[in-house]
Amino acid sequence: MKSIFEIENRLNIPKEFSKFIEVFHEDTNAVLVREDYYTSTYTTFINAIENIVFLKWKYRDTFLDVDEYLEHIGIKGNSIDYLKLYIDEETFLRYIEFIFNMIVLLDNEKSVTIQPLTEAAIENIPIILEKMNYKIEKIDEEKYIITKRNADVDSVLTEVPENIASILLEYNDFRIKDNIEEKKKILKKLDLYIEKKINVKSFDRGLDDSIGMVVNKMGVNHPIKEEPFKSFKETELIEWYDKCFLMMLHAIRTVDINKIKNERKELINKD
């Protein structure tokens, strides 16, 4: 017989979303807000973020309230009951991403205390994402995005400038999984970085040729003019873009590996 610690809690997205709605939207004891020295009020989490941090958020675009923003990402007030049963993965991830960004902002407000049940729901977010093979990544102080877990990306983040690290993380943003134009933009930026900082040809001519074929002949740096590339479907191009991204990661990582090899040579050649 399995112990309670061995019984798997399989992820049920509609169930988890329903719990978030109950805790963040409906519980009027979710957040304690100190209005002045003498008084305090309990309010819903959603009400607290709308009144305290949402309008200050630099990524709110033109949206003036939380309901309008939630509708923008697919959470319409009149469809909440339906979504509790049938919410899709992408809408669920968008919702979590928005909530997490608001949590970060609210945490900086000294006049706010998040209550234990709400805190527990917040702590569920990384657990849920791990079950879905995603994680939260910081882009800047007010922007956190959900990305697919990728060991190859993680292995090079400390080896590149911060702006390039952000670009690498954005390639695995769940929203651009099938977005050819966004992937094209990211590959173009990475190609420019590699061209300026890494002489790939000096250590792997085949890798350099392979990256060059994708970025120069498959629509990244120039319009597609040659066959067989002109006949490729969008899905085929995306597959090659993803392969190119992996090759670029390999090129960046190889620089560090070569440094280690050179350090080894220096070590064994010391008299």
Salt bridges, closest charged atoms under 4 A:
GLU8 OE1 - ARG10 NE 3.49
GLU16 OE1 - LYS19 NZ 3.21
GLU26 OE2 - LYS84 NZ 3.59
GLU90 OE2 - ARG94 NH2 2.65
GLU97 OE1 - ARG175 NH1 2.02
GLU109 OE2 - LYS56 NZ 3.71
GLU137 OE2 - LYS135 NZ 2.90
ASP140 OD2 - LYS58 NZ 3.90
GLU141 OE2 - LYS138 NZ 2.86
ASP152 OD1 - ARG253 NH1 3.59
ASP154 OD1 - LYS135 NZ 2.60
ASP173 OD2 - ARG175 NH2 2.64
GLU181 OE2 - LYS184 NZ 3.40
GLU182 OE2 - LYS185 NZ 3.33
GLU226 OE1 - LYS217 NZ 3.78
ASP242 OD1 - LYS183 NZ 2.77
